[in-house]
Amino acid sequence: MAALASARAKPRVRLDKDRVLRAAIQIADKSGIESLSMRKLAQDLGVEAMSVYYYVANKDEILDGILNFVITEFELAIGGPDWKTAIRQSAISAHDVLMRHPWACNLMMSVRRVAPARMRYMESLLRSLREAGFSANMTHHAYHALDSHIIGSTLWEAGYSSNKDLEDVAKTFVAKTVKEYPYLAEHAEQHMTRSKRKDVPEFEFGLDLILDGLEKIRARPPRRAPALATAPRSRPRRARA
């Protein structure tokens, strides 16, 4: 009877889909996306696993939901005459968000997971490029250059940031290679001192190269299609008398 009374007295956990997805994001941020399961999610929420299924049908729906949740944090590019600034701010925003949730990069690369928030983000970049005067073909290339830089740089930076022994490894590497590979050793030293430097962050350095390159392409005069060579007309032959 006492156990029954205790169970009845225990407050019931109030859930909704928003809270379930936020809890899933916390698990992925802390332990990686591989650690996310329905059972783990239920434990963190303090409920039975069946309670979670009331809000999400399966793990795939959770992955779709948390990816959409993360991408809603991206700043959308607002079109206008200053297209470079708008796209730059949007790209930096996306990079910063993904650095907080690096597991989302791999989910973004899945063709099955084009979330509504992702479509709004893509549309904003594509619109900014088209309204800036880029052709449909150049907009295609420009978008993929920006997207690959955002995702690739984030994965690269997150990988290095998670390696706690990187500085010790770099020091050992420099000591062993400085004579045979002096410029490679110099490069490794730059890795060790980059946190102390106050120049442009590496992500923004690459982003500015892309944007400056796009601006030069945009300023180029359109190419004229080569004129088609026409064969000389043959004179009609006179009929013999």
Disulfide bonds with the S-S distance in Angstrom:
none
